[in-house]
Amino acid sequence: MTQILSIKSTQPQKTVNLTESAVAKVRELIASEQEEGLALRMAVRPGGCSGFSYEMYFDAETDDDDIVEEFEEVRVLVDPQSADMVRGATLDYKEGLMGAGFAIDNPNVTRSCGCGNSFS
């Protein structure tokens, strides 16, 4: 009789993921700020044409209940209320002929608007 074993990963899923290009750009932007201890804060706020919008900014303060993810030297902070809405999302940075910027691929989104910044 053949026995099939199920192996579960002991690594918990990260709240958010960053691509190599996003890590490099965030690192570059933090360095240009010339302030110690900055981290990228990712949050979801009510608003926008589809119900919620993303908010990203550099923050020197870490709240006790923040979820902290590390990508090389880059720290990402997510508040508990936003965590469920961005869990499994990937932040990418793209440069091209039509411009450059950050893009979030979020598997939790059921609907988004044309601007790409608002979702539900």
N, C-alpha and C positions, 0 to 999 in steps of 0.2 A: 504494500500500500504506500503510495506517495503522499508525503505530508507537505502541504504548502504553508510556508510561514509568511506572515505579514509583518513587515518591518516599518515602523513609523519613525519619521524623522524626529530627532530630539531637538532640532533647531526650530524655535517658534518662527512663524511667518513675520517678517518685518512689517511694520505699519506702512512704511513707504519705501520705495527703492529709488536709487539714483543711477542713471547710466554713467559711464565713464566721462562722457562729454559734459554732463550736468555737474558732476563732481569737480571737473577741471574749471568750469566757468564759475561755479559758486566759490571755489577756492580763490580764483583770480579776483572776483568781486569783493570778497572779504578782505583780501590783502590790500586792495585799494582803499578800503575804509580806514586803515591804520588804527584800528581799535582792538584791544585784546579781548579774547573770550567771546567773540561773536559766533552765533549759530544761525542757521536758516530756520525760520519758523514758518511752518505750513499750517494753514487753518482753513476752515470752511465757515462762512458767515451767511446768514439769511440775506437774500437780496438777489438782484439780477433778474433777467427776464424769465428764467426757468426755475427760480426758487432759491438757489444757493449759488455762491460764488467763491472762488479760491482767493486766498490772501497769502502772500509770501513776503516776508521782510526779514531783515537781520535783527537779531535780538541778543542783548547781552545778559538778560535775565532768564533764569530757568525756574519755573514754578515747581513746587514739590510734586505735583501730580502729572507733570509733563512726561510724555514718552520721548525718550532720547535715543535716536538711532545714530550710528557712526559709520561714515564712509571715508576711509583713509583719514585725513585730518579734518574732514567736514562733519560737523554735528548738525542734526536735523531735529527740531523740536516740534511735537504735535500735542495739542491739548487733548484731554480725554474726550470731550464732546465731538471734536473733529475726527478723532481716530477711527471710529466706525465708518465714517463716510469716505475716508481715504485709504483704508486698509487694503493693501495689495496694489495700490497705485504706483506708477512709475513716472518720475520726473526726468525729462530729457531736455537737452539743449541742442538746437539745430541752427545751422548757418546755411544760407543759400542765396540764390540770386534775388529772391523776393523778400529777403530780410532775415533777421535772426531773432531767436527768442526761446523761451522755455515753453514746453508743452507737457501736459499731464495726461497720461493714459490711465483712466480710472475704471476698473471693472465694475464698480458699484453704480455707475451712471446709467439711468434708464432713459433719460432725455436730456438733450443739450440744445443750446441756441446757436445761431450762426456765428456769434462772436467767439465762441469757444471758451469763454470765461464763466458762463453760467450753466448750471445743470440741476437736475433733480434725480 
